[in-house]
Amino acid sequence: MEDSGAQHLAPNVYFDRQFDLHAAKILPGEYYVTSRDMVLVTVLGSCIAACIRDPALGTGGMNHFMLPEHGGDPDSVVSLSARYGSYAMELLINHLLKMGANRSRLEAKVFGAGRVLAGVTDVGAKNTAFVLHYLERERIRLVASDLGDVYPRKVYFFPKTGRVLVRELRTLHNDTLLNRERAYSRVIDTVPMAGEAELF
């Protein structure tokens, strides 16, 4: 499907029968920006998804990142990747501005950062501290958040209206998400770059 109103990094776009809208599924290290009436979907463990929009335009986007910043050379190819919050936030904001958004009107909703991986560093806490500090520093208004706890979340963001639905995944029928985050955390530094929230 051609979407001239969107710029993205390798999302899976499909038709969501539940909402009767086209949807983009955002995986770790991906983002999507659109001016169309659609839904952006992701599942989060310790990762963060930032949903940022210009409410006057109804243009918005979502990213999905696992670590705040790359610990190595800031000029390396690996550090310039949407898998890191510092770059993922810049990608999202810059694409919104290219699509006509006004920086002074931007508002954000942020989700995730659950402590879902036992026995490892609390990545979620670091992600939370990073994203809240980033938004404050960049003077982007935070209008809603659901961060922390121990549960994964599924997030649905509707950029046109700003509506967000968040479902806590208290019982996982499989360990796909946990395995994905474990695998992603192992390779993240070594693989080169190729309104309110409604809880339900």
N, C-alpha and C positions, 0 to 999 in steps of 0.2 A: 504494500500500500504506500503510495507516495504521499508524503505529508510536508507540504511546503512551509507549513507553520511550525515546524519542529527542527531542532538540532539535537543530536544525540550521540552517545557513545554506545554502539552495539546493543541496543535494547531488543527485547523480544516483544514485538507489537502483535496484538491479537484482538479479537472481538469478545468482550465480556458480556455474556448473556444476562448475568445477574443485574448489571447496571445499564444494559442496553447501550453501551458505549465502547469505543475502541479503547484499549488499555496498553500500557507499556510496563512490562515487568522489569524492574531494576535490580540487577545483581550487584554483589560487591565490586567496587571499582567502576561502576557505571553511573550515568546520570541521563536525564532527559528533560528537555525544555520545550514547551509548546504554548501556542495561543489558541489551540483547538479545545473543544469541549470533550475531554477524555479523562480517564482515570490512570494515575500512576500508582503502581503496586510494588511493594517489597516486603520481604520477611527479614526481621532483624533479631540478632542475638546480642552480642556485645558491640556490634556495629552501630553507627548513627546514620539516620536519614534526615537531611535537612530539606524541608519543603519551603521554598521561597517564591513569593509572587508579588506582582504589582497589582493591587486590587482595582486600580482605576482602569487598567487594560484587560484584566482577566488573563494575563500571561504569567505562567509560573513553571516551576520545575522542581525536580527531586534529585538528590544524589544519594549515594550509599558508600560510606567509607569505614575502614576498619581501624586505622591508626591516625592519631593527630598529625604527626609529621614524620618525614623520613629522617632517620638518625645519621645518615651519611652525608656525602657531598651534596650540598643544596643545588648544584648545577648538573648533577647526573641525570641521565634519562630516567632512571628508576624513581627518583624523587619527584619528577614531573609527571605524576600519575594520579588519576582520580581515586586510587586506593587510599591516598593520604588526605586527611581532612583539609589541610592548608591549601592544597591544590584543587581538591574537589569543590571547595567553597568558591574559589576564584573562577573555576570553569563555569559553575552554575550562575554566578552573578554576572560574569562577563557576557555570557550568552543571553541572559535576560536583557542586559543593556543594549546588546546588538539588535535585539528584537523590539527595541523602543521603550523598554521599561525605564522609569525614572528612579535613580538610586535613592532619593529621599523618600520615596513612597514604599520601598520594599518592606515586606513583613515576613517573618519566619515562624515556622512551627518545626520543632525538632523532636525526634523519637528514637528509642532504642537504648543502648548502653546497659543491657541487662547482664548480670553476672551469671552467664550460662555455662561457662567452662570452668569446672571445679579444678582446683590445684594449680591454676596459672595466675599470673598477674591480673589484677582487675583492670582490664583494658577499657571496660565500659566507663569506669570512674575517670580515667584519663581522657576519654573521648568527650564525656560530659563537660569536664573542666575546659577542654579546648573549645568546644563549640559555643559555650556560653560566653567565654572570654572573647572569642572571635566576633560574635554578634555585637557585643558591647563595644569593642574597639572600632568596628566598622559602622556603628550607630544604625544597625538594622534592628527594627523593633521586633521583639519576641512576643508573639501573641498567644502561643500555646506550646506546651511540652509534656511529654510523658517519658521520663528517663529513669534508668536504674532498675531496682528490684532484681529478681532472679529469673523472670520469664521472658522467653522470646515473644515477639510481637509481629503481627501482620498489619501493615499500614496501607490504607487506600487514600490517595490525595487527589482531589478534584481541583486543578489549578484555576479553572474558569470561575469557580465560586469561592474557593478557599476551604471548602469543607474537607474534613479529615475523619476517617473512621479508623479506629485502632482496636484490634482484637488481641487480647493476651492469650498466648498459646500455652495454657497451663498443663495440658497433657499432649505430648507429641506421640503420634502413632508410629513414628519412625525417627531415626536419628540423623536424617539427611541434613538438617540445618546445622547440628552440632559437628557432624563430620565435615561439612563444607567450611565452617569457620575454623576448625582445627587445621584442615589442609591449607586454607587460605593464609592463616597466620604463619604456617611453616614456610610458604614460598613467597610471601609478600615482599621480602627484602632481597630476593634473589632472582626473581623472574623479571626481565625487562618489560617495559611498557609496550605492548603492542597497541479568623473565627475561632472556634474551639475545636478541640479534638473530641470525638464521640467514642467512648469505650463501649464495646458491645460483645 
